[in-house]
């Protein structure tokens, strides 16, 4: 993941809250429509991330609510450009709810979501067709 850091500093500069996610994972299913060599699809499922929330000074021990699991939805386009080879581009939205942090001035709440765009090239292994019984 590229820079996914969020930093909050209190008004007197004594405390800092840093929200950083080093990894992001999902388990999804996809449903789509094919036409010739193309596939357009939507996807959704469960999302997971590490809990990289740390505080210093006035923010130490202030986290009251933070979810490491959430949901993801998205969609994409995949195109088979050669036998066994395809290229894809995909957008995915991750939602982890709201994070609440107790600070000297009160509770800080912020929406905890991420947006990703992925591009890739896939190789499709042809390990045989369906199993057919022979009599």
Residue pairs with C-beta under 8 A, 6 or more apart in sequence:
1 21
1 22
1 23
1 24
4 20
4 21
4 114
5 18
5 19
5 20
6 18
6 19
6 20
6 110
7 16
7 17
7 18
7 19
8 16
8 17
8 19
8 59
8 101
8 103
8 108
9 15
9 16
9 17
10 16
10 57
10 58
10 59
10 103
10 104
10 105
11 105
14 57
14 58
15 55
15 56
15 57
15 58
15 59
15 60
15 103
15 104
16 55
16 56
16 57
16 59
17 53
17 54
17 55
17 56
17 59
17 62
17 101
17 103
17 108
18 52
18 53
18 54
18 55
19 52
19 53
19 99
19 112
20 52
20 53
20 54
21 49
21 50
21 52
21 114
22 50
22 52
23 49
23 50
24 47
24 48
24 49
24 94
24 114
24 116
25 47
25 48
25 49
26 45
26 46
26 47
26 48
26 72
26 92
26 94
27 45
27 46
28 43
28 44
28 45
28 46
28 72
28 74
29 43
29 44
29 45
30 41
30 42
30 43
30 76
31 41
31 42
31 43
32 39
32 40
32 41
32 42
33 39
33 40
33 41
37 79
37 80
37 81
37 86
38 77
38 78
38 79
38 80
39 77
39 78
39 79
40 75
40 76
40 77
41 75
41 76
41 77
41 78
42 73
42 74
42 75
43 72
43 73
43 74
43 75
43 76
43 90
43 92
44 71
44 72
44 73
44 74
45 71
45 72
46 69
46 70
46 71
46 72
47 69
47 70
47 71
47 72
47 94
47 95
47 96
48 68
48 69
48 70
49 68
49 70
49 94
49 96
50 68
51 66
51 68
53 63
53 66
53 99
53 101
55 61
55 62
55 63
55 101
58 103
58 104
59 101
59 103
62 101
62 102
62 103
63 99
63 100
63 101
63 102
64 100
64 101
64 102
64 107
65 97
65 98
65 99
65 100
66 96
66 99
66 100
66 112
67 96
67 97
67 99
67 112
68 96
69 96
70 94
70 95
70 96
70 97
70 112
71 94
71 95
72 92
72 93
72 94
72 95
73 92
73 93
74 90
74 91
74 92
74 93
75 90
75 91
76 88
76 89
76 90
76 91
76 118
77 88
77 89
77 90
78 86
78 87
78 88
78 122
79 86
79 87
79 88
80 86
80 124
81 87
84 123
84 124
84 125
84 126
85 121
85 122
85 123
85 124
86 121
86 122
86 124
87 119
87 120
87 121
87 122
88 118
88 119
88 120
88 121
88 122
89 117
89 118
89 119
90 117
90 118
90 119
90 120
91 115
91 116
91 117
92 115
92 116
92 117
92 118
93 113
93 114
93 115
94 113
94 114
94 115
94 116
95 112
95 113
96 112
96 113
96 114
97 112
98 109
98 110
98 111
98 112
99 109
99 110
99 112
100 107
100 108
100 109
101 107
101 108
101 109
102 108
